[in-house]
């Protein structure tokens, strides 16, 4: 709502300037061309003073400015989101927003002291082949930044349902970089990976003060589930009622973490899948 408030403030400034100009012009007009009695001057001066003070009072409080500006659905949505920590929104069906989100995520990774990820495949962050965020993530891992990762269990019913919707069905999601995940886990002791067989309703990437939230869906688009929906960037903040959006997704991650299976245990229970991977040392 910042831009609309700015417009309202500019409008208020224009009214103040107009009040001053009209008052000055009126006083000069009465003085130069009319021999008006004293009470006329007093009436004009009082009227101008009341008008000026009224404008100043109306625009003197942020709440009044907000009340004047709050007249569109956009403002309502912005107020509801921003007051609970939403810092940005990306429409992931638009290339510009995809690029903007990737850039912002890279900045967040660079500045992070802790990182947490819950996702179906984690390919954007862990896939060596995709090379989206993995180079930045690897650098932070080398700098001993702790990274906790929860991925959807490839053997889960949820994964099977998603695979059945994709083209001709897939035994395993081809985006899941299982080999990369195991190799990275062996290389970095500050990388903890777990698998969850349920509860993966969204993708969340969380640092100590920011979070990115992408809800999942099962909508088919061109023979595959694109997962291109809205993404919300959230900042840690205090709220007057309830809990912030950042705190909500952080608690979601913690609950999922407690209910998930560590990578070592998952490998022990899924040796057939692991043995089928090329050149993976477990």
C-alpha positions in Angstrom: 0.0 0.0 0.0 3.1 2.3 0.0 2.4 3.8 -3.4 -1.2 4.6 -2.7 -0.3 6.2 0.6 2.3 8.2 -1.2 -0.4 9.4 -3.7 -2.7 10.4 -0.8 0.1 12.3 0.8 0.9 14.1 -2.4 -2.8 15.0 -2.8 -2.8 16.4 0.8 0.3 18.5 0.0 -1.4 19.8 -3.1 -4.5 20.9 -1.0 -2.3 22.6 1.5 -0.5 24.5 -1.3 -3.8 25.4 -2.9 -5.1 26.7 0.5 -2.1 28.9 0.9 -2.3 30.3 -2.7 -6.1 31.0 -2.4 -5.7 32.7 1.0 -2.8 34.9 -0.2 -4.6 35.7 -3.4 -7.8 36.5 -1.6 -6.1 38.8 0.9 -4.3 40.7 -1.8 -7.5 41.0 -3.9 -9.4 42.4 -1.0 -6.6 44.8 -0.1 -6.0 46.0 -3.6 -9.4 46.3 -5.2 -12.0 46.4 -2.5 -12.5 48.6 0.5 -14.0 45.8 2.5 -14.8 46.2 6.2 -12.6 44.6 8.8 -15.0 41.8 9.5 -14.6 40.5 5.9 -10.9 40.2 6.4 -11.5 38.3 9.6 -13.9 35.9 8.0 -11.5 35.2 5.2 -8.6 34.7 7.6 -10.6 32.4 9.9 -11.9 30.4 6.9 -8.5 29.9 5.5 -7.1 29.0 8.9 -9.8 26.4 9.5 -9.3 24.9 6.1 -5.5 24.7 6.5 -5.8 23.2 10.0 -8.4 20.7 8.8 -6.1 19.5 6.0 -3.1 19.3 8.4 -5.2 17.3 10.9 -6.5 14.9 8.2 -3.0 14.0 7.0 -1.2 14.2 10.3 -1.7 10.6 11.4 -0.6 7.4 9.4 -3.9 5.8 10.4 -5.9 8.5 8.7 -3.8 8.4 5.6 -4.2 4.6 5.5 -8.0 5.0 5.9 -8.1 7.4 2.9 -5.8 5.1 0.8 -7.4 1.8 1.8 -10.1 1.6 -0.9 -9.0 -1.2 -3.3 -8.7 -5.0 -3.1 -5.0 -4.6 -3.7 -4.6 -2.5 -0.6 -6.6 -5.0 1.5 -4.4 -7.9 0.3 -1.2 -6.0 0.9 -2.2 -4.9 4.4 -3.2 -8.5 5.3 0.0 -10.0 4.0 2.6 -7.3 4.9 1.3 -7.0 8.5 2.2 -10.7 9.0 5.6 -10.5 7.4 5.1 -11.1 3.6 7.8 -9.1 1.9 7.3 -10.1 -1.7 5.1 -12.3 -3.9 6.2 -14.0 -7.1 3.9 -15.4 -9.8 5.9 -18.4 -10.8 4.0 -18.7 -14.1 5.8 -15.6 -15.3 9.4 -15.8 -16.4 10.2 -12.3 -14.9 9.0 -13.4 -11.5 10.8 -16.7 -11.7 14.1 -14.8 -12.4 13.4 -12.3 -9.7 12.6 -15.1 -7.2 15.8 -17.0 -8.1 17.9 -13.8 -7.7 16.3 -13.0 -4.3 16.8 -16.6 -3.1 20.5 -16.4 -4.1 20.9 -13.3 -2.0 19.2 -15.0 0.9 21.5 -18.0 0.6 24.5 -15.7 0.5 23.5 -14.0 3.7 22.2 -17.0 5.6 23.7 -18.3 8.9 21.4 -21.3 9.0 19.4 -22.9 6.2 16.4 -25.3 6.2 14.6 -26.8 3.2 11.5 -29.0 2.9 10.6 -29.9 -0.7 9.5 -32.7 -3.0 12.8 -33.1 -4.7 15.1 -30.3 -3.6 16.5 -30.2 -7.2 16.8 -26.4 -7.3 19.1 -26.5 -4.2 20.8 -29.8 -4.4 21.1 -30.9 -8.1 24.5 -30.6 -9.5 23.2 -30.9 -13.1 20.6 -28.3 -12.7 23.1 -25.8 -11.3 20.5 -23.3 -10.0 21.3 -22.8 -6.3 23.7 -25.7 -5.7 26.9 -23.7 -6.3 25.8 -21.0 -3.8 24.6 -23.7 -1.3 27.9 -25.6 -1.7 29.8 -22.5 -0.9 27.9 -21.9 2.3 28.3 -25.6 3.2 32.1 -25.2 2.8 31.8 -22.2 5.1 30.1 -24.6 7.7 26.7 -23.1 7.5 24.3 -25.8 8.8 21.7 -27.0 6.3 18.7 -29.2 7.2 16.8 -30.8 4.3 13.6 -32.8 4.2 12.6 -34.5 0.9 9.5 -36.4 -0.1 10.2 -40.2 0.2 10.4 -41.6 -3.3 8.7 -44.8 -2.0 5.7 -42.9 -0.5 2.2 -43.0 -1.7 2.3 -39.2 -2.2 5.2 -39.6 -4.6 3.4 -42.5 -6.5 0.3 -40.3 -6.9 2.4 -37.4 -8.3 4.3 -39.8 -10.6 1.1 -41.2 -12.0 0.0 -37.7 -13.1 3.2 -37.0 -14.9 3.9 -38.1 -18.5 3.4 -42.0 -18.8 4.1 -42.2 -15.1 7.5 -42.5 -13.4 8.8 -44.9 -10.8 10.9 -42.1 -9.4 10.6 -38.3 -10.0 13.4 -37.6 -12.5 14.0 -34.3 -10.8 15.0 -36.0 -7.5 18.8 -35.8 -7.5 19.3 -38.9 -5.2 22.8 -39.5 -6.2 23.8 -35.9 -5.7 22.0 -35.9 -2.3 24.0 -38.9 -1.1 27.3 -37.6 -2.3 26.7 -34.2 -0.7 25.7 -35.8 2.5 28.9 -37.8 2.6 31.0 -34.7 1.8 29.4 -32.2 4.3 28.8 -33.2 7.9 26.8 -29.9 8.3 24.2 -31.1 5.8 21.5 -33.2 7.4 19.0 -34.9 5.1 15.7 -36.7 6.0 12.8 -38.2 4.0 9.1 -37.7 4.8 6.4 -39.9 3.5 3.6 -37.5 4.3 2.9 -33.9 5.2 4.8 -32.4 2.2 2.1 -29.9 1.3 4.5 -27.1 0.2 8.1 -26.2 -0.4 9.7 -24.0 2.2 13.3 -22.6 2.3 14.0 -20.9 5.6 16.9 -19.0 7.0 17.2 -17.3 10.4 15.2 -14.3 9.3 13.6 -15.1 5.9 11.4 -17.8 4.3 10.2 -18.7 0.9 6.8 -20.6 0.7 5.5 -22.4 -2.4 2.3 -24.4 -2.0 2.1 -27.7 -3.9 -0.8 -28.8 -6.2 -1.6 -31.7 -8.5 -2.7 -29.7 -11.5 -1.5 -31.2 -14.7 -0.1 -28.8 -17.3 1.1 -30.1 -20.6 1.3 -33.7 -19.3 3.2 -32.8 -16.1 2.8 -31.2 -12.8 4.5 -27.8 -13.2 4.3 -26.7 -9.6 4.4 -23.1 -10.9 2.1 -21.3 -8.6 2.5 -18.3 -6.3 5.5 -18.0 -4.1 5.6 -15.8 -1.0 8.8 -14.4 0.6 8.4 -13.8 4.3 10.4 -12.0 6.9 10.6 -12.6 10.6 8.4 -10.1 12.3 6.3 -9.5 15.4 2.5 -9.4 15.0 -0.3 -8.1 17.3 -2.5 -11.2 17.0 -1.6 -14.9 16.3 1.8 -15.7 14.8 3.7 -14.4 11.8 3.8 -16.2 8.5 7.5 -16.8 8.9 6.9 -18.4 12.3 4.1 -20.5 10.8 6.3 -22.1 8.1 9.2 -22.5 10.5 6.9 -24.5 12.8 5.7 -26.5 9.8 9.3 -27.4 9.0 10.0 -28.4 12.6 7.0 -30.7 12.8 7.9 -32.3 9.5 11.5 -32.7 10.7 10.5 -34.6 13.8 8.3 -36.9 11.7 10.9 -37.7 9.0 13.5 -40.5 8.6 17.2 -39.7 8.6 19.0 -40.4 5.3 21.1 -43.2 6.8 18.0 -45.1 8.0 16.3 -44.5 4.7 19.2 -45.9 2.7 19.2 -49.0 5.0 15.5 -49.6 4.2 15.8 -48.8 0.4 19.0 -50.6 -0.6 17.5 -51.6 -3.9 17.0 -48.0 -5.0 20.4 -47.0 -3.8 22.2 -49.9 -5.4 20.6 -48.9 -8.8 22.2 -45.5 -8.7 25.4 -45.1 -10.8 28.7 -44.7 -8.8 27.2 -43.7 -5.5 29.2 -44.3 -2.4 27.0 -44.8 0.7 
